[in-house]
Amino acid sequence: MAAKAADYQPVERYSHSTVRVGGYLYMWGGAQPGLPEDRREIDRLTRVLQERERELEEERREKEQVRNRLQQQLQGRERQLQQAQQQGQERERQAREREQDLQQQLQEKEKQVQQAQEREREIQQQLQSRERESQERERQLQRQVEGGQQREQDLQRQLQEREQQLEEREREFQERERQLEEQIQVAESSWVVNRREIRMTGVVLGKGGWGEVKVAGFRGLKVAAKCLYEVIISPYNIGTFSREMNIASKIRHPNLLQFIGATTEGNPMILTE
Ligand SMILES: Nc1ncnc2c1ncn2[C@@H]1O[C@H](COP(=O)(O)OP(=O)(O)OP(=O)(O)O)[C@@H](O)[C@H]1O
């Protein structure tokens, strides 16, 4: 077709029509005087034009179809875009809601953290207070323990003193008991004589380790009286003296001086034949 149009060389015409399509200039109708083949040329050009119109129509339909397809694609794309926009808006809304939720959660967490910090401060204060109370209590207990130890030492000392006093009293009681037993023994002894019955003389017969022996009178008899030295008189020696007198009072032998008796008042005195 394009080759045919290119081959066409326009000639002078009148009462014709022209149209430019793309790079082509089409011409039909009119008359070209002086050319015998006008009719045939007009018919040919008419067919060319009709062919060209048909091609243009077909091209127009194809373009229309392309345009429709493009429009459909565009509409599809617009729908997709709208959907994408809607999805984006929905996601943005969800993101805002999520952000608000997170913001609320964050505020809630911050509030909880503040409460926890406040609680921690209170607990810290309570711990410090209790620690001070414990230290004060410990000091009081320490003082009480020290006071208790001091009292215990005092009581221990008093107890020892009391025990010593009791031991002393016990020894005194034992000594007193022994003296009483000796006195009882003496009182019960048959060898005890009354001192007032003895008449001492100045005649000294001799001196021993325990006393001096003098001549004395006793119930009409001339006897030897041995007076114990005052320095040796003691509770122990008195006891020994009493036991010796008990034994002497029970012994009789030709080779022994006969024991007569003894006094227990004042300085003990032993009477022998
Ligand atoms: N019955 C007596 N008759 C005569 N002389 C006596 C008699 N008894 C004692 N004498 C004299 O007195 C002295 C002293 O007598 P005494 O009994 O004290 O002697 P002693 O046994 O050595 O003394 P002591 O027993 O005190 O140690 C005697 O050595 C003795 O000479």
The ligand as an SDF file (V2000), in Angstrom:
LIG
                    3D

 31 33  0  0  0  0  0  0  0  0999 V2000
   55.2960  -40.2430  190.9320 N   0  0  0  0  0  0  0  0  0  0  0  0
   56.5030  -39.7040  190.9700 C   0  0  0  0  0  0  0  0  0  0  0  0
   57.2380  -39.8120  192.0290 N   0  0  0  0  0  0  0  0  0  0  0  0
   58.4530  -39.2580  192.0870 C   0  0  0  0  0  0  0  0  0  0  0  0
   58.9700  -38.5620  191.0900 N   0  0  0  0  0  0  0  0  0  0  0  0
   58.3030  -38.4550  190.0210 C   0  0  0  0  0  0  0  0  0  0  0  0
   57.0480  -39.0140  189.9030 C   0  0  0  0  0  0  0  0  0  0  0  0
   56.5670  -38.6980  188.6460 N   0  0  0  0  0  0  0  0  0  0  0  0
   57.4960  -37.9860  188.0560 C   0  0  0  0  0  0  0  0  0  0  0  0
   58.5580  -37.8510  188.8590 N   0  0  0  0  0  0  0  0  0  0  0  0
   59.7880  -37.0730  188.4790 C   0  0  0  0  0  0  0  0  0  0  0  0
   59.4380  -36.0420  187.5720 O   0  0  0  0  0  0  0  0  0  0  0  0
   60.1800  -36.1960  186.4130 C   0  0  0  0  0  0  0  0  0  0  0  0
   59.3480  -35.7960  185.2310 C   0  0  0  0  0  0  0  0  0  0  0  0
   58.2950  -36.6740  185.1050 O   0  0  0  0  0  0  0  0  0  0  0  0
   57.4640  -36.7930  183.8050 P   0  0  0  0  0  0  0  0  0  0  0  0
   56.3920  -37.7840  183.9300 O   0  0  0  0  0  0  0  0  0  0  0  0
   57.1100  -35.4300  183.4190 O   0  0  0  0  0  0  0  0  0  0  0  0
   58.6310  -37.3610  182.9330 O   0  0  0  0  0  0  0  0  0  0  0  0
   58.5310  -37.5970  181.4360 P   0  0  0  0  0  0  0  0  0  0  0  0
   57.7450  -38.7710  181.2320 O   0  0  0  0  0  0  0  0  0  0  0  0
   59.9550  -37.5670  180.9370 O   0  0  0  0  0  0  0  0  0  0  0  0
   57.8640  -36.2850  180.9390 O   0  0  0  0  0  0  0  0  0  0  0  0
   56.8170  -36.1760  179.7080 P   0  0  0  0  0  0  0  0  0  0  0  0
   55.9970  -37.3980  179.8310 O   0  0  0  0  0  0  0  0  0  0  0  0
   56.1510  -34.9210  180.0310 O   0  0  0  0  0  0  0  0  0  0  0  0
   57.7060  -36.1650  178.5510 O   0  0  0  0  0  0  0  0  0  0  0  0
   60.6160  -37.5830  186.3980 C   0  0  0  0  0  0  0  0  0  0  0  0
   61.8670  -37.7200  185.7960 O   0  0  0  0  0  0  0  0  0  0  0  0
   60.7320  -37.9460  187.8380 C   0  0  0  0  0  0  0  0  0  0  0  0
   62.0260  -37.6440  188.3500 O   0  0  0  0  0  0  0  0  0  0  0  0
  1  2  1  0
  2  3  1  0
  2  7  2  0
  3  4  2  0
  4  5  1  0
  5  6  2  0
  6  7  1  0
  6 10  1  0
  7  8  1  0
  8  9  2  0
  9 10  1  0
 10 11  1  0
 11 12  1  0
 11 30  1  0
 12 13  1  0
 13 14  1  0
 13 28  1  0
 14 15  1  0
 15 16  1  0
 16 17  2  0
 16 18  1  0
 16 19  1  0
 19 20  1  0
 20 21  2  0
 20 22  1  0
 20 23  1  0
 23 24  1  0
 24 25  2  0
 24 26  1  0
 24 27  1  0
 28 29  1  0
 28 30  1  0
 30 31  1  0
M  END
$$$$
